[in-house]
Amino acid sequence: MISLTPDDALLIADIQNDFLPGGALGIRGGDEILPPLLSYMRRFHTHGLPVFLTRDWHPPHHCSFRTEGGVWPVHCVAGSPGSLPPAIFDAPASAVIIYKAIDADHEAYSAFQDTLLHRHLRAIGVRRLFIGGLATDYCVLNTVKDARALGYAVCLLTDGIRAVNLRPEDGRHAEEEMINLGAVPVHVEMLTA
């Protein structure tokens, strides 16, 4: 069981239409994590704890797109319907949106890469991050790696992640890597506050 404390924050990666089933880069089962993530958001908001949401926010000719020589289909073009969260994903008005991968020539999987997230977290005294979202083997993994390197304690929301799985075991390997880095696997029923 885990009690929330005043130095905790919730960080949810890339809940955007293009990453959900039917989207340009739809992740199998991505929609299944929305209910637990909404439960986490309600818990954190009720306790007055900060909620951060990341969004891929690509220019139309981003280097990660296959049309530009990258590995992914065109997805999450800034301001497009695919770049937005689904209507069911009702975040609190106080949630802070972190836009990432906004430069055409740079990929950015981590929420910390080329953003002000670390400065913001330090300014409000966050020491532990609860991290979930999409996708386990890319944005979640790289965000957790950077969070640990920056000295944050991390709880990995195992009921709130799904993997792309370009290779069948990518998600499982990513979870193992994050746990080996010190991330504590949790699920929403473990939160006692």
N, C-alpha and C positions, 0 to 999 in steps of 0.2 A: 504494500500500500504506500502511496505517496501523497504527502500533504503539500498543497500549494503555499508558496511563501511570497513576500513582497518583492523579492528579486527575481521572480519568474516572468517569462514572457512566452507567448505562443507564436510560432512561425509556421505558416502554411504556404507551401510552394505551389504555384501555378495551377490553381483550380480555374481552368479556362475552357471554353467550349471546344476549342480545337484539340484538346488533350482528352476529351471525354468520348465515349463510344459514339461513332457517327461523325466525329470531327476530323479535320485534315490529318491529324496525327493521333487518332483516338487510341487510348490505352485500354486494353481489355480489363473490365472490372473497375475502371476508373470511377464510374458513377456509384459503385458500392461503398466507397469510402466517404461519400458526402454526409450521410447521417452521423457517423462517429465524429467527423470533423466539426459538424455543426454543434454537437454536444460539447466538444472541447471549447469551441468559441463561446458558447453560453456560459460554461463554467468560468472561463477566464474573465469574461465581461462582467458576470455577476460579482466576482471578487475584485473588480476594479483593476485587473491586471492587463497589461498591454497585449494587443493582438497585431501581428504583422502579417501581411499577405503579399507574396511576390507575384509578379506577372511578367512573362516573356512579352516584350514590347518591341517587336522587330520592325525595322524599316523594310520597304517592299523588296529590296534586293540584298537581304542579309546573307552573309557568307555561309551560314549553315544550310541554306536551301540548295536542293539538288540543281535547280536552275542556275545557281552560282558556283557549282562545283562542290557543294556540301553534301551531307548524308541524309538530310531530312526533307520531306515535302514542305512546300510553303505553308507556314503556320503562324498564328499569333501576330499577324501584321497589325501594327499599332492602330487601335481604334476600330478594327474590323469586328464583325460579330464573333468571329472565332477567338478573338483576343479577350473577350469579356467573360466573366463568370456566368454560370447558368442562373436563371432567376431563383431557383431553390436555394442557392448558396447566399443566404441573407446575412451578410457580415454586419457587425455593429458599426454605427457611424464613426466611432472613435478609432476603428482599425486603420493602421497606417499601410498604404500601398507602396511597395518597393518595385520600381520598374527596372528590369534588367535586360541585358543583351540588346541595348538600344543603338549601339554603334554597328554600322553595316559591315565593318571589317573585323569585328571581334565577337567570338562566341563567349557566352558567359553562363555557365550552368549554376554557379554558386550565387546565392543571394547577397554575398559579400563582395563579389567581384565588380569593381567599378561602380559601387553604390555607396551611400552614406549610412548603410545599416549599422555597421560597427560603431560609428560615432554616435548614432542615435541611441543604441542600446547602452553604451557607456554613460551617456548623458543622463539617462533615467535609472541607472544603477542595476541593470539586468545582469545577473550572473549565471542563470540557468535558462536554457531554451528547450522548449517542447517542440519538436520539429516533425512535420508530416507533410503530405501532399503528393504531388506528381513531379517527376517520376522517381521511384526508389533508386534506380540505377544511374540517374543523371543528376537532376537538380537537387534532390534530397541528399544523395551521397556527397556531392561536392559541397553543399551547404554545411552538412555535418562535419566534413573534413576541415573546412575553414573555421567553423565554430570551435572545434576542439583545438586547432592550432592557435586560435586567438585566446584560448583559456576559458571558454565557456563550458560549464557542465551541460550535458545534452541528454534529454529523454527522447527516445525515438518512438513515435506513435505507430506501433506495429499494426493497429487496426485502421490507420489512416494513411496508408501508403500503397501504391501499386507500381509495378515495373513495366517498362517498355519491353524488355526481354528480347532484344535483337538476337541474342543467343539465349536458349531456354533457361539457363541457370543464372543469368545476369542479376536478377533481383535478389535471389538467395545469396549470391556472393557479395552483393552490395550490403545487404543486411549484416552478414558476418563481418565484413570489413568495418562497418560503423560500430558494431558492438566491440570488436577488437580495439578500436580507437577509444573506447570508454563510454560510448553511448549506452544508456540504460533502456532496454526495451520495456515499453509500457502499453497498456490499453486503457480505455476511458474508465472502465469499472475500477481501476486501481487508484483513481484520484479520490481522496477522502475529504477534500475541502471543496 
